[in-house]
Structures are given as structure tokens and as C-alpha cells.
Amino acid sequence: MSRTPKSSGARSAQHPLRKVALVTLALLVAALVMGFVAWPVSPMLLAQGDQVQKAGMLQRWQAGEIVVLVRHAERCDQSSNPCLGPADGITEVGRDAARHVGQALDALGLAHTDLLTSPATRTVQTAHYLSAQEIPQQEWLAACGETMGAEVLAHKTAQRNLVLVTHSGCISDFEAQNGFKHASKAEYTSALFAAAGPDGKLHILGTVNDADWPDVLNNQVAEQ
């Protein structure tokens, strides 16, 4: 059986449609790529490049405008490392990490800083090794949820920094309420920095992970 060849007119009509489809697809892909780049999934890592300077983190710390949400150290019940005890507390590795973060915060200066902690064993232990002073316990730092952002703002005193020892879920809630709904889970002893803006709201500056503190403190020395 012979096939009837398509007319040259039909073939020529398909070419423009194919070009339009390819151009549309290319534009869609470009838009998705640009959207992904423009929409950060997680807060920036402040130790990268000159992000500390761009965020004005150190100047804002000196002005008492900063809030820091620190996740508790490594959990005993989710690690094979030796525990301090009890089982719902932190490991010896976590203790050392908490001390490291505490030393870093002390290097920034804690004279005008308030510290609060969740009452959970792992956060209380983390806070103990974070600072030599007695740190008040606050139930809302364990409850988290939709009021997390409002609670943080309510406990921020003008011209005083605020350090909160809390949980990854609470940090996620705070991030979601401040523009980062799809942020990655906070690492153990990571510190999420936010600053009070002229609009009276808190704006996330970025994250400092435990291993990144030397770079952040080097930036502090360079600015002095």
C-alpha cells in the first residue's frame, strides 16, 4: 500500500510550531533556573566570602541588635559517642562543641547579651557549656510552633543581643516565619543570626556552623 506523502505546506507549517515550542521550553527552563537562584532555600553561610561584612553582623552585634538561635549539641540518643548522661542529654563531643561556640560568642562580647534556653536536658546541658553563667529556662523555646517568631521578638530587649539555645524544629519554625520555608535542618550547635530592622521586625542574616567560627572571628579582627 502506498502512502500519501505529506504536502510541503503541511511540513512548512510544522517548523514554526516546533520553533515556538522549543523557544517556549527554553524560556521556561531559564525562568526556573533564575527563580531557583533568586530564591534562596536556606539562609546564607556567613563564613563564606565577605558575607559577614555584607550583613553588617559585627556592627549590629556591637549595637545590641542581634538575635542568635543556637541548636543544642549532639544528642546522646542519636549517637554512638560517649554520653554525659542522662540518655536525653548530649554527648562528650557535643559538650566540646558547645564550649567552642561559647568561646566564640564570648570573643564577640557578651556584656550586652541576654541568654535563654529551652528546659529540655540537651538544651540545658548545651547552655551550661556555652556559658559559665546561670541561663534562665523558657518553655516557649521547646514548644515552638506558629508563635516562635513573635516570642523571639517579644524577648528581645533594645540595645541588647539575645542568644537562645533551642531545637532544630524551633529554628525551622523561625526560618519559615521569616522567609525560609524550605531551609535545611539546622546542624548541631549551629547559630542562626537575625537582626532587628528599622521596621521593628527581625530579619535573618545567615548561619554560622560550629566549624566556621574561626573565619567569622577573623573577619572581626580584620574590621577592628
Secondary structure, DSSP 4 states (H G I P E B T S, - for coil): -PPPPPPHHHHHHHHHHHHHHHHHHHHHHHHHHHHHHHS-SS--BTTSTTHHHHHTHHHHHHTT-EEEEEEP--BGGG-SSPB-SSTTSBBHHHHHHHHHHHHHHHHH--TTEEEEE-SSHHHHHHHHHH-SS---B-THHHH-GGGHHHHHHHTPPTT-EEEEEE-HHHHHHHHHTTT-TTPPPPPTT-EEEEEE-TTS-EEEEEEE-GGGHHHHHHHHHHH-
